[in-house]
Amino acid sequence: MFDYLIIGAGFAGSVLAERLASQLDKKVLIIDKRNHIGGNAFDYYDDNGILAHKYGPHIFHTNSEKVIKYLSNFTEWQPYFHNVLAVVEGKKVPIPFNLNSIYELFPPKYAEKLETELINNFGYGIKIPILKLKESASGELKKLADYIYENIFYGYTLKQWELKPEELDPSVTARVPVYISRDNRYFQDTFQLMPKYGYTKMFEKMINNKNIKIMLQTDYKEITKLIKFNKLIFTGPLDEFFDYQFGELPYRSLDFIFKTSDNKFFQEVGQINYPNNNAYTRITEFKHITGQVSEKSTYAYEFPRAFTDRKLQIPYYPIPKKENEATLNKYLKNISKLSQVIFCGRLADYKYYNMDQVVARALTIFQNKIIKY
């Protein structure tokens, strides 16, 4: 007999399991269909002893002191500032596109003119979504906005989402704004850290509690009828829970090709984007991110895919698009009728969360929905 059955051993499920077990002394069973804990944040040591992220780069960054304080119970940290380059017309320029990017791509005098106009029109240290810049700019800045759109955003977005930037919710392109600054860091959050011994070790400590049991490689639909529990926490795809009653919610998936270099490093930074050429969107080299020391290095090519096979593929990204909101709202109405089920996570909420946002969401649900009620 369990107090809570939790579907999914990623951030949402593991945080809620830990809180229930450690703070309320509840008996919890976590079920996951994969053969490991940690969800898409799972990392592992490959055959060359390199700590790699199985499901693509997971860079931890947050402005929330509460989230950092909570996760620090289960890991030590090491500082890491993510730097990203994009290949544009044969040159590698900083992303988000900033003042340094301008000087890499244009003659010095013209770059200086563009810098002056950007600062005079918008101010220094300002982040501007590309679609907003295209709409508001004029003259030379309009030409610059069009150039950035065509060379940085358009091709990458088309590969990543199979949609043009304008077809997505503006929040998507706003995640990587044009940054009127010389700060080459990909993020500017207060806390930019990586778990010192990896995400998997952090998850292991998080759910190492006598009140928590785990079943891996298990389909929850096959087991829920055999196990007694009081309440259910679901972190998987929302439409799957309701057997696609109102239709499927679309997601994007990914494929990876992992390779090993016999050199200490394969590329200059942890991530290089390829917006215009090649079928892949980016190459990630993990040693830059983890700080590991080794004579060899592992890197991964990332290929976006349509999510068409729910048995074989993994849903990575909900697609933020107005057309999908109508279907989502039908499912959300169903949720309000289920007093014994809690939904939490990127897939269950159908929101494009970062990792810290999932942790914050889980902590809020524990405080407001579980403790108070």
Helices and strands as residue ranges (DSSP letters): E 2-7, H 11-23, E 28-31, G 39-41, E 43-45, E 51-53, E 61-62, H 65-71, E 77-79, E 84-88, E 91-95, H 99-105, H 108-122, E 127-128, H 130-136, H 139-148, I 149-154, H 155-161, G 165-167, H 170-173, E 178-179, E 191-195, H 199-206, E 212-215, H 220-223, E 229-234, H 238-241, E 251-261, E 271-273, E 282-285, H 286-290, E 297-306, E 317-318, H 322-335, E 341-343, H 346-349, H 355-365, I 366-371
